[in-house]
Amino acid sequence: MRHLPVAVVLVISASLPADGAEQEEDFVGTWGLERIEQRNDAGQWTQSSSRLGPPTVGYLMYDSGGNMAVQIMRGDRPRFASDVADEVTSDEAKPALQGYVAYFGTYSVDEDEGSVTHHRIGNIVPNLVGVDAKRFYMLQDERLTLTIPSGDVRLIWRRLN
């Protein structure tokens, strides 16, 4: 049996990505939301009729430094009477907030589990600051599907760059 010299083994080991690093690279970029789907009682996926739409628009961004941000909104939210934030009424603000999801932070990928966890540093909902959001993922072609742990809602994203 031949043995590789220790130096060769060390060079090969040093060139391998850290655990999950290769998979994280597949996430890097900007993703546009295609649709949100819900699993119905028959187990079939259908267009979501949640508070977010349709119509729904959104961006999800991952960078190579481990940072992420997501914004999703109903495309048909009512407009405010004024463009000045301090002049928005409570009645106007409620549907605007209910029709919007936004947070940012860092992320980590668990390739063995097939999950990505968003470690939320900021969130439009104050109660969710610091609360992690785990999603199970499937990367196929230029699509990223993220499914919430309960398995009944998934978001389908398409790579923009």
N, C-alpha and C positions, 0 to 999 in steps of 0.2 A: 504494500500500500504506500503510495506517495503522499507526502505531507507538503502542504504549501508553506513557504517560509512565513514566519510570524509577521514580517513587514507587509507582505502581500495581503494577508488576512486583515491587517489593520487598515490598509488603504481601501480595500473593498468595503469594510464596515463603515469607514468614515464617509464614503460616498453614498451610502444608503440614506434615504430621508428618515427623519425622526418619526416615531409612531404617529400616524395620522397626518403627517406633513404633506405627503403626496396627495392624499384625498382632499386636504384643505385647499391645495392649489386648484383643484377642479371647481371649487366654489367661488374663487376670486373673480370679481367682475360685477357688472350691473345686470340685474334681472328685472324684466317687466312682468307684471302680473297678467296672466292670461285669464284665469278664472278661479273661483272658489267653489268647491263642490262639497256636498254633504252626502253621507250614506243614508239611504232611506231604510224603512223597516224590512224591505225585501233584500237588503244588502247591495243595492245598486247605487252607483254614484250619479248624482243629479246636480244641476246648477244650484248653488246655494241661494236661498231666499232670506238670508240673514240680514241684520241691520246694515250690512255693508254692500248690499246690492243684489242684483246688478242694477245699473251699470257700475262697475268697480274699476278703479285704476290704482296702480301701485308700483313702487320700485323697492327692490331689495339689493343692498350693496354689501359685498364682502371685499376686504382688501388683504394684501399679503402680510400685513402686520398683525392680523388677528382681530381687526375691528369690523363692525357691521352696523348697518342702519336699515330700517324699514319704515315705509310710509304707505298706507293704504287708505283710500277714501271712496265713498260713494261719489259717482260722477254727477249725480243730480241733486246735490245738497242745495237747499235754498240760499240765495244770496242775502247778505246783510243790507240794511237800509243805508249804512255808511261804510266807507272804506277805512275809517279810523277805528282801531281796535278798542279804544276807551269808550267809544260810543255804541258798542254792540250791547243789545239788551239781553237779559237772561233768556227770554223766549227765543231769541235768535241763536244764542250760543248753544243751547241744549241739543238741537238736531245736528248742529255742526260738529259738536264733540262726539255725539253718538255715532256719527257717520265717518269717524276717522280713527285710525290706529297708527301710532307712531312711537318708535323707541329706537335707542341706539346703545351700543356697548361693545363687548368683545364676543368672540365665539370660539368654540372648540368642537372638533369632530371626533367621534368615536366610531372608527371604521368597522370594528368588530360588531358593534351593536347596530350600525347603520343609522346613527343619530348625529345631529348637530345641535349643540346647546347654545342659545343666545344668553349671554350673561348681561342682563339689562342694567345699564348705568343710569340712563334717563328714560322717561316714559311719559307720554301725555296723561296717563293715569297715575297720579302720585303713589298710590298704594302698590304699584307694580315695579317701582324703582328698587333694584337690588334683587328682584325675583327672577330666577332663571326660567327660560322657556325652552324645553326640549322638543325637538321635532324629529321624526323619522324621515329619512330622505331616500329618494331614488333619483339618480342622475342618469339620464338617457338622452343621447344626442345633445341637443341644445336645450333640453328641458330639465328643470329641477322641480320635483314634487316633494313638498313638505307636508307631512301628516301629523296632526296633534296626537299625543299619546293615547287618547281614548279611541282613536281610529275612526272617528265618525266625521271628521272635517279634514280636507286637504286643500292646499293651495298649489296651483300649477303655475310655474314661472318659466319664461323663455329668456335665454341669454341675449342681452342687447350688445354686450362687448366683453 
